[in-house]
Amino acid sequence: MAHDFGNARGAAAVLDDTDARLIDRLQGHLPLSERPFADVGDELGLREDEVLERLQRLLAQGVLTRFGPLFQIERAGGQFLLAAMAVPQEQFARVAAIVNAMPEVAHNYRREHRLNMWFVVAAASPAAARQACERIRAHTGLPVFEFPKEREYFVRLHLPARGEEAGDAAG
């Protein structure tokens, strides 16, 4: 069975049952082995190259926007920093282009709030994170409000690929 899936680019992509099983499986831990995608393929009845091809296609179609590990960057001396800006509506596209062009900016979100642009800065050190925010200030002429992490919480988020139609919802 195939499922229509609206992707991040607004286009519809077709998600078949194998894609859905792969997405569900990849949200868990990858095996710590020489060939983790071969091991996942064995679990799902797929060849290693098929796992990799499907993953690349799902990323290219925008069904998946990111696939990779999550690191505790602070353990390596780095810093994740949540930042926000109050951007005048008529400058929003210009400022978003400047912010998004920064290699340290991991995510950028528009919000309906006085602070209407929120983004995550990921840098190799706290000083580098502050420098990135200062460059954004210099290029945009707008203040950047910095919210460094005070405490870390682990929240396991698993988004079933099939949603309610697969019987995942209560009710």
N, C-alpha and C positions, 0 to 999 in steps of 0.2 A: 504494500500500500504506500502511495506517495502522499506527502503533505505539502501544501503551499506554505511558504515561510517568507514573510516580509523581512528583508534584510536591512542592514544599516543604511544602505544607499537608496532605500525606498522601492527597490525592484523586488518582484516575486522570484523566489528560488524554489526549486523542487527538492524536498528532503525525503528520500526514500527510507524504508525501514532500516536498512544497513547504515545509512548516514546517522539516523537517530540513535541506533545502538552504539555506534562509534562515538558520537558526541557524549552520550551518557557515560560510556566507559572511560573516556579521556578526562572526565571531571574528577576522577579518583586519582589515586597515586599511580604513576608509571612504574613499572618494574625496574628495579635497580639491577640492570644487566647490560651486557654488551650490545644487545639488540632489543630494546624495549618495544619498538613498534612491531617486531616479529612476534614477540610474546603476546602483545595485545591482539595481533592478527590471529594467533593460534587460539586465543580465547573466543574470538568472534567468528572463526572459520574463514579468515581472510589471509591472503599473502601479505608479507611485509610491504611490498611495493604498492599494493592496493590500499593499504592503510594510509601510506604516505600520500598517494595520489588523491585519495578522498579528502584528506586533511588539507592539502594544498588547494583543492577545488573549493572546499567550504570557506577557506580564507579568502580566495580570489573572488568568490561570489558575494562576500560580505555576510554570509550566514554566521561565521565566526569572525570576530574582529581582532582577536588576539589568541595566541596559543603559546604558552611558555610558563616557566616557573615563576613563583612568587618568592622574593627574597626578603629577608629582614636586613635591609640595607644598612641599618645602624650598626649591626654586628661587624660590618666591614668598614666602618668609619664614615659611611655616607648618611644622607638624610633625605627623607620624603617630607615635603612641606606642602600643606594645603594653603592656597592663596586665593584672594578674591579682589575684585576691582569693581568700582562703580563707573560704568562706561556709558557716556551719553549715547542715546539710540543712533544718532546720525554718525557716530564714530565706531559703532560696534564692529562692522565688517573689517575696517582698517585695523582696529586693535586686535581682533581675533586673528587676523593674518600674521601680525607681528608676534603675538603670543605663541601661536601654533608653529611658527618657524623656529622657535627656540628648541635646541636639541634636548634641553633639560625638562621640557614640558611633556608630561606623560598623557594627561587627559585634560580636556577643556570643556566645560559645560555652561550653557546659558541658563539663567534662572530668572524667574519673575520676582524680583526683590531689588531693593536699592543697590545691593552688591549683586549685580546681574551677571558677572563673569567669574566662574570658579574654576581653578585648575590645580593640578598637582605638579610640583617641581620635584624631580628626582636628580640628585647630584652626588658626586663622589665625596663631598664633605659638607658640613653645615656652612662653612664659609663660601663654598661654591654655590650652594643653594641661595644664600643671601645675594651673592654677586649676580646670579641669574635674575632675581627679582629686581635688583638695581638696574640691570640692563633693560628690563621691561619698562621700568619707570622712565628711564632716559629716552627710550624710543617712542613711548606713547605720551609722555607728559602727564601721566595719571598716577596717583598713589596705588601701591600694591600692598594689601593687608596680608600679613604672613601669620599663619596658624600652625606652628610646629606641633608635632605629636607629643602629647603629654603622657599618654598611656596607650598600650597596645591591647587590642581585643582580638581574639580569634573567633571569627564567625564563618562557619562552613556554609557556603552557598552552593546549592546544587540546583540547576535549572533543568528539569526534565525536557528532553528534546521534543517529546510528543505532547506535553501539556495535558489538558483535561481529557482530550479524546482518547487517550490511552488508559484512562481510569485512574490517573494520578491524583485527581482532586477529591476531596472529601465531599460527601453530600449525597 
